[in-house]
């Protein structure tokens, strides 16, 4: 019995680095409360250009098409889908200080009509990265222009 436990522990430790073991034990999310930065995609700007994408991590690049749709994650999807975009994210109304009591949903479920998102305090959860970020939209273009802007917290 002792030999079997020692063998299993040795295999588990040798198959992962120490950071993963700690993360799995305490299961504490990463919360970015650093200084705020602003991101803006101008009206009719090409969403395929990196300058028009907020590349938050390797997994999440937020942009918006010029067809009047909502934001999407161009790192993982080619166009927006009002039911699922941006993929690999979930959103909640509120602040990072209230993270334990927030209810996270897809973007449109969380904010309602995207044109009404301006000024609302949101928390963005990057699902695969398990990072929480504060976001406040400062503009949202209508009329199929694709512009939007927000400020968000950093690492």
N, C-alpha and C positions, 0 to 999 in steps of 0.2 A: 504494500500500500504506500509506504514512504517512498519507495523507488519510483512508483508510477506517478505520484504527485511531483516529485523532483523532476522527472523526465518531462512531464507536461509543462511545468513552470519554465524549464530550460528552453523548450521549443517555443513557447509563447514569447519569452523575452528575446530570444535570438531572431524571431521573425518580425519584430517591430522595434522602432527606436523608442527611447524613453519618453519623448513628448507624447506619442500616441497613447501610451499606457496611462500617463497622467490625465490626458484629455478624456479618456474613456472612464476613468474612475470618478473624477469630479464633475464631468459633464457640464462644465461652465461655458456658456456661450461667450463669444468674443464680441465686445461692444466697443464700437469706435466712437469715442467722445473727444477726438482731436478737434483742431480748429476747423471752421467751416470753409468750404470752397464753393464757388459758383460754377455751374455748367449751363451753357446755352447752345441750343441748336437754332440757328436763324431760319426764318421762313424760306422754304424752297431749297434749303441746303441739302446736298447729297448725303443721305444717311449711310451710304457705303464707305464714305471717307472717315478715317479714324478721328479727324478733327471734329466730326459731328456725332461722336459717340462718347459717352462717359464710360471709359474703361475702368470700372471700379476694381475688378479683379480679373484674372485670366478667364473666369467663367461668366462674368456678367458685364456686358457692354450695352448700356441703355441708349437708345435713339428713338426716333419717330419718323415714319414715312411721310411723304408729302401728299398723301391721299386723304388726309383728315382723320386717320385712324389714331389709335392710342400708342403709347410707348411700347417698345418691345426690346428683347434681349438679342441683338444681332449676332452675338457670339454663338447662339443656339437656335435661332429661328430667322427666317428670311423676311417675313412680314408679320404685322401684328394680327392677333386674334383676340377679339374683345372678351372671349371666355377664358383664355389661358395666358395671355401675354401680360407682362414679360415673364417667360418661363424661367424656372429656377429662382423665382422670387416670391415673397408674400409680403403683404402690407397691412399696417394697422393705423388707425387714427390714434394719436397720442404722442408721448415723448419717451425717450430712453429711460427716464426716471421711473416710469410706470410700466416697464417692460413685462413684469411678472403678471400684470392684470390685463394685458392687451389681448385682443382676439385678432389673429392674422388670417387674411384671405387673399384671393387674387386681387390685382390692382383695381379693376372696375367694381368688384363687390365691396372693397374697402372704401373707395372714394365716391362711388356713384358715378355721375357723369363727369368724365375727365375735365371738361371745361369749368367745372365748379371746384376744382382741386386747389386753385390759387389761394395761398395763405393758410391752408390747413397744415397742421403739424402731423407728420407721419413718421412711422418707423418702418424701415425697409429691412427685411430679413433675407439675406443671400443664403439660400437653402444649402447648396452644396458646400459653400465655404463656412457656413454657420457663423455669419457675421451680422450684427445688427447696426444700422446706421440711421441717424435722424435725417429727414428730408422735408424741405418746405418748398413747394412750387411757387415761383414768382411770376410766371407767365405761361399761357397756353393759347396758341393761335387757332383761330377758327377759319373756316372757308378753305379747307384742303391746302393749307400752307406748310404744315408740319413743324412749325416752330414751337419751342417750349424752353423753359429755364427753371432751374431750381438751385437751392443751396443745400449742401449735405455735409455731414460730419466726416472727418478723416480719421485715420488710424491713430 
